[in-house]
Amino acid sequence: MGTNFYWRQPACAHCGRADNDLHVGKQSGGWSFLFRGYPHTPGDDGVTSPVGFAVATRADWRRVFDTVPGRLVNEYGATIPDPLAWLAEREPPSSEQVRWEDDQYGRYGGGDWRCPERFRFSPSESS
């Protein structure tokens, strides 16, 4: 069991539609924080990130929090008051934690990757 976090963007001023939540990642007991990654390779056959740039590191999430209007919420609707402080509090996994997670989950299964800080990123949303 864990808790998912989302970057909730404001509702559309024209139509009121408010389904623009970006999945930031999931915190589960015993595991390091699993970030959601958004590849960005524009072009005919490319993948376009919903924020217009790749989100593949914690620094990229910092850029999202700094430049994309929104607020950080957990899956229960609670707002995280200082997203940048929250992001800074995420601890990169130790080498031992990385080995344990890789043994449990598999090494970068399902298109997952690790950023230079050793955080795991997944291109798909966690349940």
N, C-alpha and C positions, 0 to 999 in steps of 0.2 A: 504494500500500500504506500502511496506517495501523494505528493501535492504538485499539481501542474500550475504553471505561471503563464500569464498572457500579457501582451502589450495591447491594451484596449484603446483603439483609435476612436476619435469622436464620430458621432453619427453624421451622415451626409446632411449638409445644410439645406439641400434642395428636396430630398425625398424622405429624410429621417431614417434611412436604412442604417443599421448599426451592427453589421456582421463582419467587422474588420479586425477581429482579434488575431494577433500574431502569437503563435505558441512560442514562448521563450524557452521552456524546458520543464523538467520534472525533478523534484527532490524526493528520493526514496531512502528509507532507513538503511544504513549500511553501505550505500552506494554514493559515489561522488555525483555532483549535479550533472544531469544529462541535458545538454543544450540542444535546442532545435537549430539546425542549420538550414540556410536557404541559399543553394547554389545560384549563380547568376552568370549565364553564358548566352547573352542575347544573340539573336540571329534566327535564320530560318528554322533550324532544328534545335535551337537552344532553349534553355530554361531561364525564365525571368523571375527574379526574386520579387516578392510583393513590395519591397522597399526600394527597389531600383539599384541595389548593389548587393554583392555577396555578403552573407552573414555566416562566417566560418570560424570566427574566433570570439573570445570575450571582448576584445577591443571593438569588433564589429557591432556587438550588442550595445556597447557604450555609445557608439555612433548612432545607432537606432534611437536610444533613449535621449540623446542630445538633439537629434534632428527631425525625428518623426513625431508629430503631435500624438499624445496619448498618455496613458497612465498604466502603471504595473498593478495587476490584480492577480490574486490566486483563484483557483477554480471554485472557491466558495464565495467569490465576489468581494473579498476584503482587499482594500487598496493598500499597497506598500507605499508609505509616504515619501521615501527617498530612494528611487530606483538605482541611482548611481552608487549610493552607499550599500544597498542590498547586493548589487553586482560585485562590488569590491569585497564583500564578506564571503563570497563563494570561494572556498578553498580548493586549489588544484589538488588532484589526488597524488598521493605519494607513489613512488615506484612500486611499493608493495601492494597498494590499492589497485594500481593499474594492472598488475599481474593477476590479482584476485578477480577483478572484474572481467578481464579477458578470459580467464579460466571458466568463469560462470556463464558469460554471455557469448563468448567467442570473440575472436580478434576482428573487430570492425565489420561485423556481420551486417547485412542489409544496407550496405552503402555508408555505414558509419565511418567516422574518422576521428582522430585526435588532433587537437590544435597544438601549437608549440608549448603551451602551458600544461599539456596532457589532459585537458578536459575532453570528454567524449562528446561528439556532435552527431546527430542523426538527421537525415533528410526527411524523416516522417514523424508525425505527431505521436507522442506517448499516450497510452490509455490510462 
